[in-house]
Amino acid sequence: MSVAAPSAGVSTASMIELPDDLERIIDAYCERRWSDGLPIVPPTRERVSRMLAATTLPPERVVAGLAPGFGAATVERIAVNAVLAGCAPMHLPAVIAAVEAVAAPEFNLQAIQATTNPVAVLVIVNGPAVRRLGFNATFNCLGEGTRANATVGRALRLVLRNVGGALPGELDRATQGQPGRYSFCCAENESENPWVPLHVERGFDPGDSTVTVCGIEGTMNMNTHSKEASELLRVIAETMVHPPSNEYCDGGQPWLILGPEHAHILHAGGCSKDDVRDRLWSLTRQEASRMAAKDLYRTRASRRDELGAIELDTLLPIAPSPADIMLVVAGGPGTHSVYAPSFGNTRAVTRRFEMAS
């Protein structure tokens, strides 16, 4: 069987011959380190061609050069990895947009790919594509069970690995990593969002389909039955404050994935998104003395231009400004929201994409 090699290059993806045996093909991709360790869909010429039919972009178009190996992410190579991940052809435009987004300078892909931190790339989908392409924005939206979420997140990770060259133990130096490095993708629950959706807030039209990529170090469940806005903000803020934090060291972009119940409580309490940000930015200030001595040394070097002299009694903000606290509404019913700390030295990027007709 002829199958495509998913690794980097500017020419047409090379084909290799393997026995027509799924188990042996999976073994071969794992041995060549072209897989994330899970079973793959063999990227035959026919499957890749069907995938490419979902975009009008030419296969040889270079979407981005991806750090740290700076491989050329052509449309064809993205399609090969999308096949590997199990994507349907209709998902390809979202994957291409996510690849373009992570290559933006403000996302800081070089640091994210090569760091010892456990950072993973979260993809958030907005707009008509959520329903049309089958993305999950409600129950278990950060977990398993939905093909679009699982395979789009996995496809981006495989591109970062195979084209960007971030192989664990080599250019990828994550000390422990995290499960989000297999796949990390959800949609915003726009129908339950009492404020404007994420993509509209970021300058796009409501009818646009977008992906937003974020560098996230993990997730922290916040289970609170509070029904009062100010109390809810207080307990969320107390969750966000922690001394060994990249966000306090570098001035981060923390994410709150608010469950619909909590979002409606805040909205009913008279809070706009900006009100929520302002209050959390104030409540999450942390005394510099809480940090370990060497971490405080790093913080003084990293945030000197922003904050000036940092003394032991300086109150460090979690982010440079309230606007850097990011809010998205996702999930189903329940008294849960998620704090998703950022890598710190990264900023989210949003890109629009067109669905195949």
URUR-V414581 format. One record per residue. N is the residue number from 1. PHI is phi in whole degrees, -180 to 180 (NA if undefined). OMEGA is omega in degrees with one decimal (* if undefined). D_FIRST is the distance of its C-alpha to the first C-alpha in Angstrom with 1 decimal. Layout:
n:N phi:PHI omega:OMEGA d_first:D_FIRST
n:N phi:PHI omega:OMEGA d_first:D_FIRST
This chain:
n:1 phi:NA omega:176.0 d_first:0.0
n:2 phi:-90 omega:178.4 d_first:3.8
n:3 phi:-131 omega:-174.2 d_first:6.3
n:4 phi:-89 omega:170.5 d_first:10.0
n:5 phi:-82 omega:-174.3 d_first:12.6
n:6 phi:-90 omega:-172.6 d_first:15.5
n:7 phi:-83 omega:-167.0 d_first:18.3
n:8 phi:-75 omega:176.6 d_first:21.3
n:9 phi:156 omega:-178.9 d_first:22.0
n:10 phi:-98 omega:179.9 d_first:23.7
n:11 phi:-88 omega:177.1 d_first:21.2
n:12 phi:-60 omega:-179.1 d_first:18.1
n:13 phi:-56 omega:-179.3 d_first:15.5
n:14 phi:-79 omega:178.6 d_first:13.4
n:15 phi:-106 omega:176.0 d_first:9.6
n:16 phi:-125 omega:179.3 d_first:8.1
n:17 phi:-97 omega:176.9 d_first:5.5
n:18 phi:-133 omega:177.6 d_first:5.2
n:19 phi:-58 omega:-179.5 d_first:5.7
n:20 phi:-80 omega:-176.2 d_first:5.1
n:21 phi:-145 omega:-172.1 d_first:8.4
n:22 phi:-58 omega:-178.3 d_first:10.0
n:23 phi:-63 omega:179.9 d_first:12.8
n:24 phi:-71 omega:176.4 d_first:11.0
n:25 phi:-67 omega:178.5 d_first:9.1
n:26 phi:-60 omega:177.9 d_first:12.6
n:27 phi:-59 omega:-177.7 d_first:14.2
n:28 phi:-66 omega:179.5 d_first:12.4
n:29 phi:-69 omega:176.3 d_first:13.4
n:30 phi:-68 omega:179.8 d_first:16.8
n:31 phi:-62 omega:179.2 d_first:17.3
n:32 phi:-83 omega:-179.3 d_first:16.7
n:33 phi:62 omega:176.0 d_first:19.1
n:34 phi:-96 omega:-180.0 d_first:17.0
n:35 phi:-118 omega:175.2 d_first:17.9
n:36 phi:-86 omega:-179.1 d_first:21.4
n:37 phi:104 omega:175.9 d_first:21.1
n:38 phi:-91 omega:174.9 d_first:20.3
n:39 phi:-57 omega:-178.1 d_first:17.1
n:40 phi:-122 omega:170.9 d_first:14.8
n:41 phi:-92 omega:-178.1 d_first:12.9
n:42 phi:-59 omega:-179.4 d_first:9.3
n:43 phi:-84 omega:176.9 d_first:10.1
n:44 phi:-70 omega:178.9 d_first:7.7
n:45 phi:-58 omega:-178.0 d_first:9.7
n:46 phi:-68 omega:-179.8 d_first:11.3
n:47 phi:-66 omega:179.6 d_first:12.4
n:48 phi:-66 omega:178.2 d_first:13.8
n:49 phi:-64 omega:177.4 d_first:15.5
n:50 phi:-64 omega:178.0 d_first:17.1
n:51 phi:-64 omega:-177.6 d_first:18.3
n:52 phi:-65 omega:179.5 d_first:19.8
n:53 phi:-66 omega:-178.9 d_first:21.6
n:54 phi:-84 omega:178.3 d_first:23.8
n:55 phi:-135 omega:175.8 d_first:25.6
n:56 phi:-89 omega:180.0 d_first:27.5
n:57 phi:-71 omega:178.0 d_first:27.0
n:58 phi:-68 omega:-176.8 d_first:25.1
n:59 phi:-57 omega:-176.0 d_first:21.8
n:60 phi:-83 omega:-179.7 d_first:23.4
n:61 phi:-63 omega:177.0 d_first:26.4
n:62 phi:-86 omega:179.4 d_first:27.2
n:63 phi:-76 omega:-177.7 d_first:28.4
n:64 phi:-167 omega:165.1 d_first:29.7
n:65 phi:-98 omega:-168.8 d_first:29.8
n:66 phi:-106 omega:174.6 d_first:29.3
n:67 phi:-69 omega:2.7 d_first:31.5
n:68 phi:-90 omega:-179.2 d_first:31.7
n:69 phi:-86 omega:179.2 d_first:29.1
n:70 phi:57 omega:170.6 d_first:29.6
n:71 phi:-73 omega:-178.7 d_first:26.0
n:72 phi:-85 omega:178.5 d_first:25.7
n:73 phi:-85 omega:175.8 d_first:24.5
n:74 phi:-77 omega:177.2 d_first:23.3
n:75 phi:-58 omega:-179.7 d_first:22.7
n:76 phi:-64 omega:-179.1 d_first:19.0
n:77 phi:-68 omega:173.2 d_first:18.7
n:78 phi:-64 omega:179.0 d_first:20.7
n:79 phi:-63 omega:178.3 d_first:18.4
n:80 phi:-59 omega:-179.8 d_first:15.3
n:81 phi:-70 omega:175.4 d_first:17.5
n:82 phi:-66 omega:174.2 d_first:18.8
n:83 phi:-63 omega:178.5 d_first:15.5
n:84 phi:-52 omega:-175.0 d_first:15.1
n:85 phi:-76 omega:-178.9 d_first:18.6
n:86 phi:96 omega:178.8 d_first:18.3
n:87 phi:-63 omega:164.1 d_first:20.5
n:88 phi:-81 omega:179.9 d_first:21.0
n:89 phi:-53 omega:-177.8 d_first:21.1
n:90 phi:-64 omega:179.9 d_first:24.9
n:91 phi:-82 omega:-173.1 d_first:25.0
n:92 phi:-57 omega:-179.1 d_first:23.7
n:93 phi:-57 omega:177.9 d_first:27.2
n:94 phi:-67 omega:178.9 d_first:28.6
n:95 phi:-66 omega:178.9 d_first:26.1
n:96 phi:-60 omega:179.5 d_first:26.8
n:97 phi:-63 omega:178.8 d_first:30.5
n:98 phi:-66 omega:177.3 d_first:30.3
n:99 phi:-63 omega:177.3 d_first:28.6
n:100 phi:-61 omega:-176.3 d_first:31.4
n:101 phi:-67 omega:-176.7 d_first:34.0
n:102 phi:-68 omega:180.0 d_first:33.2
n:103 phi:-85 omega:178.0 d_first:33.5
n:104 phi:-64 omega:-175.4 d_first:37.1
n:105 phi:-55 omega:-176.0 d_first:39.6
n:106 phi:-69 omega:176.6 d_first:41.6
n:107 phi:-73 omega:174.9 d_first:38.7
n:108 phi:65 omega:-175.8 d_first:38.7
n:109 phi:-61 omega:179.8 d_first:35.0
n:110 phi:-55 omega:-179.6 d_first:35.7
n:111 phi:-69 omega:-177.6 d_first:38.0
n:112 phi:-64 omega:-177.3 d_first:35.9
n:113 phi:-73 omega:-170.4 d_first:32.8
n:114 phi:-108 omega:-174.6 d_first:34.7
n:115 phi:-73 omega:170.2 d_first:37.5
n:116 phi:-81 omega:179.1 d_first:38.4
n:117 phi:-70 omega:-177.0 d_first:39.1
n:118 phi:-87 omega:-171.2 d_first:36.9
n:119 phi:-66 omega:174.6 d_first:36.5
n:120 phi:-126 omega:-178.9 d_first:33.6
n:121 phi:-96 omega:174.3 d_first:33.1
n:122 phi:-90 omega:175.6 d_first:34.3
n:123 phi:-108 omega:177.9 d_first:33.2
n:124 phi:-114 omega:-176.1 d_first:35.9
n:125 phi:-104 omega:177.8 d_first:35.2
n:126 phi:-131 omega:171.3 d_first:38.2
n:127 phi:94 omega:-176.8 d_first:39.1
n:128 phi:-58 omega:-179.6 d_first:37.8
n:129 phi:-63 omega:-178.0 d_first:34.2
n:130 phi:-57 omega:-179.1 d_first:35.1
n:131 phi:-75 omega:-173.6 d_first:35.7
n:132 phi:-67 omega:-177.7 d_first:33.4
n:133 phi:-98 omega:172.3 d_first:30.3
n:134 phi:83 omega:178.0 d_first:31.3
n:135 phi:-78 omega:-178.9 d_first:32.3
n:136 phi:-96 omega:178.5 d_first:34.6
n:137 phi:-117 omega:-171.5 d_first:38.1
n:138 phi:-118 omega:-175.6 d_first:40.0
n:139 phi:-53 omega:173.9 d_first:39.6
n:140 phi:59 omega:-174.3 d_first:37.4
n:141 phi:-65 omega:176.1 d_first:36.2
n:142 phi:-94 omega:-177.0 d_first:35.5
n:143 phi:-111 omega:-175.5 d_first:33.8
n:144 phi:-87 omega:169.5 d_first:30.9
n:145 phi:113 omega:-178.8 d_first:30.4
n:146 phi:-128 omega:-174.9 d_first:29.5
n:147 phi:-60 omega:-176.1 d_first:26.0
n:148 phi:-60 omega:-179.9 d_first:27.2
n:149 phi:-59 omega:-173.8 d_first:29.2
n:150 phi:-66 omega:-171.8 d_first:26.6
n:151 phi:-84 omega:176.9 d_first:23.5
n:152 phi:-66 omega:175.8 d_first:25.5
n:153 phi:-60 omega:179.8 d_first:27.2
n:154 phi:-69 omega:-180.0 d_first:24.0
n:155 phi:-61 omega:178.1 d_first:22.2
n:156 phi:-61 omega:-179.9 d_first:25.3
n:157 phi:-61 omega:179.7 d_first:25.3
n:158 phi:-67 omega:175.8 d_first:21.7
n:159 phi:-63 omega:179.6 d_first:22.6
n:160 phi:-62 omega:-179.9 d_first:25.8
n:161 phi:-78 omega:-170.8 d_first:24.0
n:162 phi:-82 omega:179.9 d_first:21.0
n:163 phi:-95 omega:178.4 d_first:22.8
n:164 phi:-75 omega:176.1 d_first:26.4
n:165 phi:81 omega:-177.4 d_first:25.7
n:166 phi:-87 omega:177.8 d_first:27.6
n:167 phi:-92 omega:-178.6 d_first:26.2
n:168 phi:-55 omega:-179.9 d_first:28.6
n:169 phi:86 omega:176.3 d_first:31.0
n:170 phi:-111 omega:178.9 d_first:30.3
n:171 phi:-76 omega:172.6 d_first:31.2
n:172 phi:-89 omega:-173.3 d_first:31.3
n:173 phi:-109 omega:-178.4 d_first:34.5
n:174 phi:-56 omega:-177.8 d_first:35.1
n:175 phi:-66 omega:175.6 d_first:37.4
n:176 phi:-119 omega:-172.9 d_first:36.3
n:177 phi:73 omega:178.4 d_first:34.2
n:178 phi:-162 omega:-178.2 d_first:34.1
n:179 phi:-59 omega:178.0 d_first:32.0
n:180 phi:-63 omega:177.3 d_first:32.0
n:181 phi:-79 omega:169.7 d_first:29.6
n:182 phi:-80 omega:-179.7 d_first:26.8
n:183 phi:-165 omega:-175.4 d_first:27.8
n:184 phi:-152 omega:-173.0 d_first:31.2
n:185 phi:-154 omega:174.3 d_first:31.8
n:186 phi:-149 omega:173.4 d_first:34.5
n:187 phi:-116 omega:173.9 d_first:36.4
n:188 phi:-78 omega:177.0 d_first:40.2
n:189 phi:-84 omega:-172.9 d_first:42.2
n:190 phi:-64 omega:-178.0 d_first:44.0
n:191 phi:-69 omega:178.8 d_first:45.9
n:192 phi:-107 omega:-179.7 d_first:47.5
n:193 phi:-88 omega:-178.5 d_first:48.2
n:194 phi:-76 omega:178.9 d_first:51.9
n:195 phi:-112 omega:176.5 d_first:51.6
n:196 phi:-71 omega:179.7 d_first:49.5
n:197 phi:-65 omega:-177.8 d_first:45.7
n:198 phi:-56 omega:-173.7 d_first:44.1
n:199 phi:-69 omega:177.1 d_first:42.7
n:200 phi:-69 omega:177.1 d_first:46.0
n:201 phi:-60 omega:-177.7 d_first:47.8
n:202 phi:-94 omega:169.0 d_first:45.6
n:203 phi:101 omega:-179.0 d_first:46.5
n:204 phi:-104 omega:178.4 d_first:44.1
n:205 phi:-79 omega:178.8 d_first:45.1
n:206 phi:-55 omega:-179.0 d_first:44.7
n:207 phi:-83 omega:177.1 d_first:42.4
n:208 phi:-80 omega:169.7 d_first:40.0
n:209 phi:-98 omega:-175.6 d_first:36.7
n:210 phi:-138 omega:165.1 d_first:36.3
n:211 phi:-122 omega:173.6 d_first:34.6
n:212 phi:-119 omega:179.5 d_first:36.8
n:213 phi:-106 omega:-176.6 d_first:35.5
n:214 phi:-138 omega:176.7 d_first:37.7
n:215 phi:-92 omega:-169.3 d_first:37.7
n:216 phi:-116 omega:-177.9 d_first:38.6
n:217 phi:-90 omega:179.6 d_first:39.5
n:218 phi:161 omega:178.9 d_first:39.6
n:219 phi:-133 omega:178.7 d_first:41.2
n:220 phi:-128 omega:179.1 d_first:44.6
n:221 phi:-69 omega:175.2 d_first:45.7
n:222 phi:-120 omega:-177.9 d_first:49.2
n:223 phi:-103 omega:179.4 d_first:50.6
n:224 phi:-134 omega:179.6 d_first:54.1
n:225 phi:-93 omega:180.0 d_first:56.2
n:226 phi:-58 omega:177.8 d_first:58.5
n:227 phi:-115 omega:-176.0 d_first:59.6
n:228 phi:-120 omega:-169.1 d_first:61.5
n:229 phi:-58 omega:-175.5 d_first:59.9
n:230 phi:-66 omega:177.5 d_first:61.8
n:231 phi:-68 omega:178.5 d_first:61.1
n:232 phi:-61 omega:178.2 d_first:57.4
n:233 phi:-64 omega:179.8 d_first:57.2
n:234 phi:-63 omega:-176.6 d_first:59.0
n:235 phi:-73 omega:173.7 d_first:56.7
n:236 phi:-64 omega:-179.3 d_first:53.6
n:237 phi:-61 omega:-179.5 d_first:55.2
n:238 phi:-66 omega:174.4 d_first:56.0
n:239 phi:-69 omega:-174.4 d_first:52.4
n:240 phi:-74 omega:-175.2 d_first:51.3
n:241 phi:-82 omega:174.5 d_first:53.8
n:242 phi:-154 omega:-172.8 d_first:52.6
n:243 phi:-60 omega:-177.2 d_first:53.7
n:244 phi:-84 omega:-169.6 d_first:50.4
n:245 phi:-120 omega:173.3 d_first:48.9
n:246 phi:-64 omega:-176.7 d_first:47.0
n:247 phi:-67 omega:177.1 d_first:48.6
n:248 phi:-74 omega:-179.3 d_first:52.1
n:249 phi:-72 omega:-173.4 d_first:51.2
n:250 phi:-110 omega:-171.6 d_first:49.6
n:251 phi:81 omega:-166.3 d_first:50.7
n:252 phi:-95 omega:175.8 d_first:47.7
n:253 phi:-137 omega:-175.8 d_first:46.4
n:254 phi:-66 omega:-179.5 d_first:46.4
n:255 phi:-113 omega:171.2 d_first:44.8
n:256 phi:-117 omega:176.2 d_first:46.3
n:257 phi:-99 omega:-173.0 d_first:44.1
n:258 phi:-82 omega:170.3 d_first:47.0
n:259 phi:-66 omega:-178.3 d_first:46.8
n:260 phi:-54 omega:-179.0 d_first:48.4
n:261 phi:-61 omega:179.5 d_first:51.4
n:262 phi:-66 omega:178.7 d_first:52.2
n:263 phi:-61 omega:-179.4 d_first:51.7
n:264 phi:-69 omega:176.0 d_first:54.1
n:265 phi:-63 omega:179.6 d_first:56.7
n:266 phi:-65 omega:-179.5 d_first:56.6
n:267 phi:-65 omega:179.2 d_first:56.9
n:268 phi:-65 omega:176.4 d_first:59.7
n:269 phi:-81 omega:176.1 d_first:61.4
n:270 phi:89 omega:-176.2 d_first:61.7
n:271 phi:-92 omega:165.8 d_first:59.0
n:272 phi:-81 omega:174.8 d_first:57.0
n:273 phi:-59 omega:179.8 d_first:53.8
n:274 phi:-65 omega:176.4 d_first:56.0
n:275 phi:-62 omega:179.0 d_first:58.5
n:276 phi:-61 omega:-179.8 d_first:55.9
n:277 phi:-62 omega:-178.6 d_first:54.7
n:278 phi:-58 omega:-177.4 d_first:58.3
n:279 phi:-67 omega:-179.6 d_first:59.3
n:280 phi:-67 omega:179.7 d_first:56.3
n:281 phi:-62 omega:178.3 d_first:56.6
n:282 phi:-72 omega:-175.0 d_first:60.2
n:283 phi:-71 omega:-176.2 d_first:59.6
n:284 phi:-94 omega:175.6 d_first:56.9
n:285 phi:-64 omega:-174.5 d_first:58.9
n:286 phi:-124 omega:176.7 d_first:58.9
n:287 phi:-63 omega:-179.1 d_first:61.5
n:288 phi:-59 omega:-178.3 d_first:60.2
n:289 phi:-65 omega:179.3 d_first:61.9
n:290 phi:-74 omega:-177.9 d_first:59.4
n:291 phi:-79 omega:171.7 d_first:56.7
n:292 phi:-62 omega:-173.8 d_first:56.2
n:293 phi:-57 omega:-178.8 d_first:58.1
n:294 phi:-70 omega:176.5 d_first:55.1
n:295 phi:-70 omega:176.8 d_first:53.4
n:296 phi:-66 omega:176.2 d_first:56.6
n:297 phi:-61 omega:178.4 d_first:56.6
n:298 phi:-65 omega:-179.4 d_first:53.1
n:299 phi:-64 omega:178.8 d_first:54.3
n:300 phi:-61 omega:179.0 d_first:57.3
n:301 phi:-71 omega:-173.8 d_first:55.2
n:302 phi:-75 omega:-170.6 d_first:52.6
n:303 phi:-114 omega:-178.5 d_first:55.1
n:304 phi:-59 omega:-177.8 d_first:58.2
n:305 phi:-65 omega:-178.0 d_first:57.9
n:306 phi:-78 omega:-169.1 d_first:57.4
n:307 phi:-112 omega:-175.1 d_first:60.0
n:308 phi:75 omega:-179.2 d_first:62.3
n:309 phi:-65 omega:179.2 d_first:63.8
n:310 phi:-109 omega:178.8 d_first:62.3
n:311 phi:-101 omega:-177.8 d_first:64.9
n:312 phi:-62 omega:-179.2 d_first:64.6
n:313 phi:-95 omega:176.8 d_first:66.0
n:314 phi:-65 omega:175.3 d_first:63.8
n:315 phi:-90 omega:-176.9 d_first:62.0
n:316 phi:-83 omega:172.6 d_first:58.4
n:317 phi:-78 omega:-178.3 d_first:56.6
n:318 phi:-69 omega:-177.7 d_first:53.1
n:319 phi:-146 omega:-179.5 d_first:52.1
n:320 phi:-59 omega:-179.4 d_first:53.8
n:321 phi:-152 omega:176.1 d_first:54.9
n:322 phi:-56 omega:-178.2 d_first:54.8
n:323 phi:-63 omega:180.0 d_first:52.4
n:324 phi:-83 omega:173.5 d_first:49.8
n:325 phi:-87 omega:-169.9 d_first:49.7
n:326 phi:-100 omega:-177.0 d_first:46.9
n:327 phi:-124 omega:173.4 d_first:47.0
n:328 phi:-141 omega:-180.0 d_first:44.5
n:329 phi:-104 omega:-178.5 d_first:45.0
n:330 phi:-156 omega:178.7 d_first:42.2
n:331 phi:110 omega:179.2 d_first:42.0
n:332 phi:-102 omega:179.0 d_first:43.7
n:333 phi:-64 omega:178.3 d_first:47.2
n:334 phi:138 omega:-174.4 d_first:48.7
n:335 phi:-94 omega:-174.7 d_first:50.8
n:336 phi:-123 omega:166.0 d_first:48.0
n:337 phi:-135 omega:-175.4 d_first:47.0
n:338 phi:-128 omega:168.0 d_first:44.8
n:339 phi:-94 omega:-179.1 d_first:45.8
n:340 phi:-122 omega:-178.5 d_first:42.9
n:341 phi:-64 omega:-179.7 d_first:44.2
n:342 phi:-89 omega:175.0 d_first:42.7
n:343 phi:-60 omega:-179.8 d_first:41.7
n:344 phi:100 omega:-175.9 d_first:45.0
n:345 phi:-89 omega:178.8 d_first:44.2
n:346 phi:-156 omega:175.9 d_first:41.9
n:347 phi:-134 omega:-178.2 d_first:42.5
n:348 phi:-64 omega:179.1 d_first:40.5
n:349 phi:-132 omega:179.3 d_first:39.0
n:350 phi:-118 omega:176.6 d_first:38.4
n:351 phi:-133 omega:177.5 d_first:36.3
n:352 phi:-87 omega:173.7 d_first:36.3
n:353 phi:-143 omega:178.1 d_first:33.3
n:354 phi:-101 omega:174.9 d_first:32.9
n:355 phi:-80 omega:177.0 d_first:30.9
n:356 phi:-66 omega:-180.0 d_first:28.8
n:357 phi:-78 omega:* d_first:31.0
